[in-house]
Amino acid sequence: MDFIDLVNKRYSVRAYKSDPVEKVKLLKVLEAARLAPTANNRQPFQIIVIHTKRKKAKLLSIFQREWFVQPPIVICVCGNKDIAWVRNDGRSYLEVDSAIVMDYITLAATDLGLGTCFIAAFDAVNARKVLSLPDEVEPILFTPLGYPDDLPGIKKRKMLKELVRYEHW
Ligand SMILES: Cc1cc2nc3c(=O)[nH]c(=O)nc-3n(C[C@H](O)[C@H](O)[C@H](O)COP(=O)(O)O)c2cc1C
């Protein structure tokens, strides 16, 4: 698929079928994540693949939306604070790296006909507990992964002129 078509096709899916996700598709999605760039190539991320079957109650303690547990898989992208690259003014790029990884996951999934939705508004305390994360590992983003059971809406975006400034020195 043409890259711009792919970017247009991705949307936040908030209704999923329970149909299984083929193993080969999951592996392609994870391979895309593996190839994501990270600051200083530190690769400070961990990807947790959760099969939703029999785990719905625990998952719902992390994010209370029925659609979160409709598909067969939920993915969590975590970042390890001890591994992330830190700029000399103290700014850690852990969240940037993790967001890029999730972006690769969502775009690869879209290319394979799968749906995803970035989720940041989860309960981090419960996520830590349910996933048994050590202190240095931060849960950054979740997404469901499965076949969409809804249709994309119209993309609401600002105009380029509101977002871009051309600097003329
Ligand atoms: C970093 C990030 C965090 C997000 N967190 C949530 C969330 O917690 N819950 C949710 O329903 N959508 C979440 N979204 C989805 C956005 O609301 C969505 O991407 C935006 O409205 C644009 O719509 P689209 O993804 O369909 O193009 C998040 C998106 C991003 C990029």
The ligand as an SDF file (V2000), in Angstrom:
LIG
                    3D

 31 33  0  0  0  0  0  0  0  0999 V2000
   -0.4120    9.2030   22.4770 C   0  0  0  0  0  0  0  0  0  0  0  0
   -1.8660    8.9070   22.2360 C   0  0  0  0  0  0  0  0  0  0  0  0
   -2.6740    8.5520   23.2930 C   0  0  0  0  0  0  0  0  0  0  0  0
   -4.0250    8.2370   23.0890 C   0  0  0  0  0  0  0  0  0  0  0  0
   -4.7800    7.8020   24.1400 N   0  0  0  0  0  0  0  0  0  0  0  0
   -6.0660    7.4350   23.9260 C   0  0  0  0  0  0  0  0  0  0  0  0
   -6.8610    6.9220   24.9930 C   0  0  0  0  0  0  0  0  0  0  0  0
   -6.4100    6.8160   26.1110 O   0  0  0  0  0  0  0  0  0  0  0  0
   -8.1380    6.5480   24.7150 N   0  0  0  0  0  0  0  0  0  0  0  0
   -8.6680    6.6350   23.4600 C   0  0  0  0  0  0  0  0  0  0  0  0
   -9.8290    6.2460   23.2700 O   0  0  0  0  0  0  0  0  0  0  0  0
   -7.9340    7.1290   22.4270 N   0  0  0  0  0  0  0  0  0  0  0  0
   -6.6610    7.5200   22.6210 C   0  0  0  0  0  0  0  0  0  0  0  0
   -5.8970    8.0080   21.5880 N   0  0  0  0  0  0  0  0  0  0  0  0
   -6.4900    8.0770   20.2400 C   0  0  0  0  0  0  0  0  0  0  0  0
   -6.7230    9.5200   19.7930 C   0  0  0  0  0  0  0  0  0  0  0  0
   -7.8500   10.0420   20.4300 O   0  0  0  0  0  0  0  0  0  0  0  0
   -6.8650    9.5210   18.2580 C   0  0  0  0  0  0  0  0  0  0  0  0
   -5.6630    9.0480   17.6890 O   0  0  0  0  0  0  0  0  0  0  0  0
   -7.2050   10.8950   17.6930 C   0  0  0  0  0  0  0  0  0  0  0  0
   -8.4620   11.3310   18.1450 O   0  0  0  0  0  0  0  0  0  0  0  0
   -7.2120   10.8770   16.1710 C   0  0  0  0  0  0  0  0  0  0  0  0
   -8.1280    9.9360   15.6820 O   0  0  0  0  0  0  0  0  0  0  0  0
   -7.6740    8.7200   14.7470 P   0  0  0  0  0  0  0  0  0  0  0  0
   -6.6430    7.9060   15.5140 O   0  0  0  0  0  0  0  0  0  0  0  0
   -8.9280    7.9320   14.5030 O   0  0  0  0  0  0  0  0  0  0  0  0
   -7.0810    9.2790   13.4920 O   0  0  0  0  0  0  0  0  0  0  0  0
   -4.5670    8.3350   21.7760 C   0  0  0  0  0  0  0  0  0  0  0  0
   -3.7360    8.6910   20.7160 C   0  0  0  0  0  0  0  0  0  0  0  0
   -2.4090    8.9730   20.9280 C   0  0  0  0  0  0  0  0  0  0  0  0
   -1.5380    9.3230   19.7480 C   0  0  0  0  0  0  0  0  0  0  0  0
  1  2  1  0
  2  3  1  0
  2 30  2  0
  3  4  2  0
  4  5  1  0
  4 28  1  0
  5  6  2  0
  6  7  1  0
  6 13  1  0
  7  8  2  0
  7  9  1  0
  9 10  1  0
 10 11  2  0
 10 12  1  0
 12 13  2  0
 13 14  1  0
 14 15  1  0
 14 28  1  0
 15 16  1  0
 16 17  1  0
 16 18  1  0
 18 19  1  0
 18 20  1  0
 20 21  1  0
 20 22  1  0
 22 23  1  0
 23 24  1  0
 24 25  2  0
 24 26  1  0
 24 27  1  0
 28 29  2  0
 29 30  1  0
 30 31  1  0
M  END
$$$$
